[in-house]
Amino acid sequence: MAEVSIGSLADFKDGEARRVDVDGHRLAVVRIGEDVYVIGDRCSHADYSLAEGEVDSDARTLECWKHGSTFDLRTGKPETLPATQPVPTYAVAVRDGDVVVTL
């Protein structure tokens, strides 16, 4: 496991998802207030970018824009069909204003 800085907290807009590619990993990074979540950026139902989907800040979910499956940002588990398999989640921390993810 390696820790990698993926940018400063200010680089990520509150309530939005952004795709980040690092060390062969395609990640969807979501900032909700001061919390940051990192999940795999490929919908488990079909290979579409989750970072293009809509964030529900209250439910802490990210919706796939193509078929509407929502994924829990904390666990990666799908909460609605058609997806049935989880996406990977990654440990993330904010240190001195930098977002650091463990790959």
N, C-alpha and C positions, 0 to 999 in steps of 0.2 A: 504494500500500500504506500502511496506517495501523496503528499499534500502539495497542491498546486494552487497558486493565486490566479483567479480568473478575472480580476479587476477590482476597482474600488466600489464600495457600496453605492456611491453616488452615480456610478455607471448604469445602475439598474433602476428603472422607474417603478415606483410603488404601484402594485396592482396589475403589473404586466409581466408577461413571460418573454424571455429572450433566449435564442439558441446560441450556445457556445460550443465550439469544437476544440478539444484539448487532448493531446496524447492519444489520439485514436478513439476518443469517446465523444459521442454526440449528446450534448446535455441541454435540457430545458431548465433555465434558471428563473425562478419566480421570487420577486420581493413583495412581501406584504408587511408594510410598516418597517420595523427594524429586523423582522425575521426574513431569512432567505432559505428557500427550498431548492434542491437540485434533484431532478429525476431524469431518467433516460428520455431522449427526445423522439423516440420512435413509438408510435401507437402500437400496442400489442395486437390489435385487430388487423391493421393494415399499416404499411410502412409510410405513414404521414407524420409530419413534424408536429409535435404537441405544442411547441413554442409559438405556433401560429394560432393557437386556440385561445379561448376566453378563460380568464381567471375569475373564480368566485372567491373573493377574499374572506367572506364570512364562513363558508364551508371548507375553505382551504383545499380547493380542487382546481383542476385544469381540464378543460373540455377539448377533446379532439375536434378540430374544425370540420373534418370531412364527414364523420358518421355520428358524432355526438356523444361518444363515450366520455365519461368523466373519470378522472383519476385522482385519488387522495394524494396530496402532495407530501404527506408525512409517511405513508406506507407504500405508495406506488400501486395500490390495489384499485382495480376498476370498480366504480360504484354504479355504473349503468352499462347496459348492453349497447353495442354488440361485443365489446371487448370482454373477455373472460379471464385473461392472464394479466398479472401485474407487470409493471415496468420497473426497472431498477431504481433504487433511491441511493443517494450519496450523502455521507456525512459532510456538513458544511458549517463553517464558523466565520465570524467577522472579527478580525484582529487588526487593531489600529486602523480601522477604516477599509481594510482589504478583505475581500471575500475569498476564503480558502476552502477548497473542496478536497476531500480524500478520495482518491481513485483506487 
